[in-house]
Amino acid sequence: MIYIIGIGSNMPSKHGSPVDSLKYAIKKLNQNNIRVIKKSFLYSSPPKDFNSAANTFFNGAIMVDSALKPESLLFVLKSIEKNLGRNIYKKNSSRTCDLDILLVKPGRISAARENNSKCILPHPRIHERGFVLKPMMDICSNWIHPKQNQSICNIYKSGYTGEKLYKIPRKL
């Protein structure tokens, strides 16, 4: 299946800076038979909905191909996060690495999987987060969000012109 995964960090890990941690996470995906097909540019932004001493978040999105079903992929993502030092999962907190399944290629997942309690697809807050939508614009702008019934491009253009995102001139 083809997935879009959100990737972000605002704290260094044992593998280096937040950006180094993201690159390490991508390397670990490839080592787990999760093939990275496309990478977005990297974007920096202030924390959303909380104050952080670590301040700047670095966010991106990647398109991957994997034979894993969503729950199995989520298990691999969480183990990579743990390997990078993310042990406590608190809402709106600093993190060494955050990996989230955002979308599955349209038409590739049944409604039963979408409603699975452990892995909700599409991710329920994509349409509320410019720091997620903007990187997705780089790699899947024409994909249709199945619940919003709009393209990623249209969702982004309709609500995220004022959010402060800074494009870093390199891809993940």
DRENMARZA-321405 format. One record per residue (C-alpha): y, x negated, z negated; residue in three letters. Coordinates in steps of 0.2 Angstrom, whole numbers, m for minus. Last residue first. Example, Ala and Ser with C-alpha at 12.3 -4.5 7.8 and 13.67 -1.06 7.14 Angstrom:
<gutors>
+-------+-------+-------+---------+
|    c2 |    c1 |    c3 | residuo |
+-------+-------+-------+---------+
|    m5 |   m68 |   m36 |     Ser |
|   m22 |   m62 |   m39 |     Ala |
+-------+-------+-------+---------+
</gutors>
This chain:
<gutors>
+-------+-------+-------+---------+
|    c2 |    c1 |    c3 | residuo |
+-------+-------+-------+---------+
|    77 |   m71 |   m20 |     Leu |
|    90 |   m71 |    m6 |     Lys |
|   105 |   m81 |    m6 |     Arg |
|   124 |   m78 |    m5 |     Pro |
|   125 |   m70 |   m23 |     Ile |
|   131 |   m52 |   m20 |     Lys |
|   142 |   m46 |   m35 |     Tyr |
|   140 |   m29 |   m41 |     Leu |
|   153 |   m19 |   m51 |     Lys |
|   150 |    m1 |   m49 |     Glu |
|   164 |     8 |   m39 |     Gly |
|   156 |    12 |   m23 |     Thr |
|   140 |    19 |   m31 |     Tyr |
|   139 |    38 |   m28 |     Gly |
|   137 |    44 |   m10 |     Ser |
|   135 |    28 |    m1 |     Lys |
|   120 |    23 |   m12 |     Tyr |
|   111 |    39 |   m10 |     Ile |
|   114 |    39 |     9 |     Asn |
|   107 |    21 |    11 |     Cys |
|    92 |    25 |     0 |     Ile |
|    89 |    39 |    13 |     Ser |
|    89 |    57 |     6 |     Gln |
|    77 |    70 |     0 |     Asn |
|    82 |    67 |   m18 |     Gln |
|    63 |    69 |   m24 |     Lys |
|    55 |    59 |    m9 |     Pro |
|    68 |    45 |    m8 |     His |
|    68 |    42 |    11 |     Ile |
|    67 |    25 |    17 |     Trp |
|    81 |    20 |    28 |     Asn |
|    89 |     7 |    17 |     Ser |
|    72 |    m2 |    14 |     Cys |
|    75 |   m21 |    13 |     Ile |
|    94 |   m25 |    10 |     Asp |
|    98 |    m7 |     4 |     Met |
|    85 |    m9 |    m9 |     Met |
|    96 |   m23 |   m17 |     Pro |
|   111 |   m10 |   m18 |     Lys |
|   100 |     4 |   m25 |     Leu |
|    94 |    m5 |   m40 |     Val |
|   111 |   m12 |   m46 |     Phe |
|   118 |     5 |   m41 |     Gly |
|   108 |    14 |   m53 |     Arg |
|   107 |    33 |   m54 |     Glu |
|    97 |    36 |   m39 |     His |
|    83 |    24 |   m44 |     Ile |
|    82 |    33 |   m61 |     Arg |
|    65 |    42 |   m61 |     Pro |
|    55 |    27 |   m52 |     His |
|    47 |    36 |   m37 |     Pro |
|    34 |    36 |   m44 |     Leu |
|    30 |    38 |   m62 |     Ile |
|    17 |    26 |   m68 |     Cys |
|     9 |    29 |   m85 |     Lys |
|    11 |    48 |   m84 |     Ser |
|     4 |    51 |   m67 |     Asn |
|    15 |    64 |   m58 |     Asn |
|    17 |    53 |   m42 |     Glu |
|    m1 |    49 |   m42 |     Arg |
|    m6 |    67 |   m41 |     Ala |
|     7 |    70 |   m27 |     Ala |
|    m2 |    58 |   m16 |     Ser |
|     4 |    41 |   m11 |     Ile |
|     7 |    33 |     6 |     Arg |
|    18 |    46 |    14 |     Gly |
|    34 |    36 |    11 |     Pro |
|    31 |    18 |     7 |     Lys |
|    29 |    17 |   m12 |     Val |
|    45 |    17 |   m23 |     Leu |
|    53 |     9 |   m38 |     Leu |
|    39 |    m1 |   m46 |     Ile |
|    48 |   m11 |   m60 |     Asp |
|    48 |   m29 |   m65 |     Leu |
|    60 |   m35 |   m79 |     Asp |
|    61 |   m53 |   m83 |     Cys |
|    68 |   m63 |   m97 |     Thr |
|    76 |   m48 |  m105 |     Arg |
|    91 |   m41 |  m113 |     Ser |
|    91 |   m23 |  m120 |     Ser |
|    94 |    m6 |  m113 |     Asn |
|    78 |     2 |  m118 |     Lys |
|    67 |    m9 |  m129 |     Lys |
|    51 |   m17 |  m123 |     Tyr |
|    48 |   m32 |  m134 |     Ile |
|    36 |   m45 |  m127 |     Asn |
|    46 |   m52 |  m112 |     Arg |
|    42 |   m71 |  m113 |     Gly |
|    39 |   m75 |   m94 |     Leu |
|    20 |   m73 |   m97 |     Asn |
|    24 |   m55 |  m104 |     Lys |
|    34 |   m50 |   m89 |     Glu |
|    19 |   m57 |   m78 |     Ile |
|     7 |   m46 |   m88 |     Ser |
|    19 |   m31 |   m86 |     Lys |
|    19 |   m33 |   m67 |     Leu |
|     0 |   m35 |   m66 |     Val |
|    m3 |   m19 |   m76 |     Phe |
|    10 |   m10 |   m65 |     Leu |
|     0 |   m15 |   m50 |     Leu |
|   m16 |    m8 |   m58 |     Ser |
|    m7 |     9 |   m62 |     Glu |
|     1 |    10 |   m44 |     Pro |
|   m16 |     6 |   m35 |     Lys |
|   m19 |   m11 |   m29 |     Leu |
|   m22 |   m16 |   m11 |     Ala |
|    m5 |   m24 |   m11 |     Ser |
|     9 |   m26 |     1 |     Asp |
|    26 |   m30 |    m7 |     Val |
|    44 |   m26 |    m3 |     Met |
|    56 |   m35 |   m15 |     Ile |
|    71 |   m30 |   m25 |     Ala |
|    85 |   m39 |   m33 |     Gly |
|    94 |   m40 |   m49 |     Asn |
|   103 |   m54 |   m59 |     Phe |
|   111 |   m48 |   m75 |     Phe |
|   126 |   m56 |   m83 |     Thr |
|   129 |   m54 |  m101 |     Asn |
|   118 |   m65 |  m112 |     Ala |
|   127 |   m59 |  m128 |     Ala |
|   123 |   m41 |  m122 |     Ser |
|   132 |   m25 |  m124 |     Asn |
|   123 |    m9 |  m118 |     Phe |
|   123 |     5 |  m105 |     Asp |
|   123 |    m6 |   m90 |     Lys |
|   124 |   m25 |   m92 |     Pro |
|   137 |   m34 |   m81 |     Pro |
|   132 |   m37 |   m63 |     Ser |
|   124 |   m50 |   m52 |     Ser |
|   116 |   m47 |   m36 |     Tyr |
|   102 |   m57 |   m27 |     Leu |
|    99 |   m53 |    m9 |     Phe |
|    84 |   m43 |    m5 |     Ser |
|    66 |   m50 |    m2 |     Lys |
|    54 |   m44 |    11 |     Lys |
|    35 |   m45 |    13 |     Ile |
|    29 |   m52 |    m4 |     Val |
|    10 |   m52 |    m4 |     Arg |
|     2 |   m46 |   m20 |     Ile |
|   m14 |   m55 |   m21 |     Asn |
|   m11 |   m61 |   m39 |     Asn |
|    m5 |   m78 |   m34 |     Gln |
|     8 |   m70 |   m23 |     Asn |
|    15 |   m60 |   m38 |     Leu |
|    15 |   m76 |   m49 |     Lys |
|    26 |   m84 |   m36 |     Lys |
|    38 |   m69 |   m36 |     Ile |
|    39 |   m70 |   m55 |     Ala |
|    43 |   m89 |   m54 |     Tyr |
|    57 |   m85 |   m43 |     Lys |
|    64 |   m72 |   m55 |     Leu |
|    62 |   m84 |   m70 |     Ser |
|    72 |   m97 |   m60 |     Asp |
|    86 |   m84 |   m57 |     Val |
|    86 |   m81 |   m76 |     Pro |
|    87 |   m99 |   m79 |     Ser |
|    71 |  m110 |   m83 |     Gly |
|    52 |  m107 |   m84 |     His |
|    51 |  m105 |  m103 |     Lys |
|    63 |   m91 |  m100 |     Ser |
|    82 |   m89 |   m98 |     Pro |
|    90 |   m72 |  m101 |     Met |
|    98 |   m59 |   m89 |     Asn |
|    84 |   m54 |   m78 |     Ser |
|    79 |   m42 |   m64 |     Gly |
|    66 |   m37 |   m51 |     Ile |
|    64 |   m20 |   m43 |     Gly |
|    48 |   m18 |   m34 |     Ile |
|    47 |    m8 |   m17 |     Ile |
|    29 |    m5 |   m13 |     Tyr |
|    18 |    m5 |     3 |     Ile |
|     0 |     0 |     0 |     Met |
+-------+-------+-------+---------+
</gutors>
